[in-house]
Amino acid sequence: MLPVMRELGLVTIFWDGNFSSVQKAFDESGALTDESYVRRIDKFLKELIWMAKVLRHGRENIALG
């Protein structure tokens, strides 16, 4: 899948935001039942924001060649 994403010009990051067994990950009110997801989603969002900042800086400050 990564080669396809790269061919489409998309950038990938290492962490993801998967919820395996999503029916068990949240209770009836929508609250997380497993706090380990909080750490994983935090890593995912931090890397996503970092990559967005890096790409923005690159587009604004570095010529393609």
C-alpha positions as CSV (number, residue, x, y, z in Angstrom):
1,M,0.0,0.0,0.0
2,L,2.9,2.4,0.7
3,P,4.1,2.4,-2.9
4,V,0.6,3.3,-4.1
5,M,0.3,6.1,-1.6
6,R,3.7,7.5,-2.6
7,E,2.8,7.3,-6.3
8,L,-0.3,9.4,-5.5
9,G,2.0,12.0,-3.9
10,L,0.8,11.3,-0.4
11,V,3.1,11.4,2.6
12,T,2.9,8.6,5.2
13,I,3.7,8.7,8.9
14,F,4.8,5.9,11.2
15,W,2.0,6.0,13.8
16,D,-1.6,5.3,13.0
17,G,-5.0,5.7,14.8
18,N,-6.5,2.2,14.7
19,F,-9.2,1.1,17.0
20,S,-9.3,-2.7,16.8
21,S,-12.6,-4.1,18.1
22,V,-14.1,-0.6,18.0
23,Q,-17.3,-1.9,19.4
24,K,-15.4,-2.6,22.6
25,A,-13.2,0.5,22.6
26,F,-16.0,2.9,23.6
27,D,-18.9,2.6,26.1
28,E,-22.5,3.6,25.3
29,S,-21.8,7.3,26.0
30,G,-18.8,7.4,23.7
31,A,-16.1,7.3,26.4
32,L,-13.0,5.2,25.8
33,T,-13.0,2.0,27.8
34,D,-9.2,1.3,27.3
35,E,-6.9,4.2,28.3
36,S,-4.0,2.7,26.2
37,Y,-5.8,4.3,23.2
38,V,-5.2,7.7,24.6
39,R,-1.4,7.2,24.5
40,R,-1.5,5.8,20.9
41,I,-3.7,8.5,19.6
42,D,-1.5,11.1,21.3
43,K,1.5,9.7,19.5
44,F,-0.4,9.7,16.2
45,L,-1.6,13.2,16.5
46,K,1.8,14.6,17.6
47,E,3.5,13.0,14.6
48,L,0.8,14.1,12.2
49,I,1.1,17.7,13.5
50,W,4.9,17.5,13.3
51,M,4.8,16.2,9.7
52,A,2.3,18.9,8.7
53,K,4.6,21.6,10.1
54,V,7.7,20.1,8.4
55,L,5.9,19.9,5.0
56,R,4.6,23.4,5.3
57,H,8.1,24.7,6.1
58,G,9.5,22.8,3.2
59,R,6.9,24.2,0.7
60,E,7.4,27.7,1.9
61,N,11.2,27.7,2.2
62,I,12.8,25.1,0.0
63,A,12.8,25.1,-3.8
64,L,12.1,21.9,-5.6
65,G,15.3,22.2,-7.6
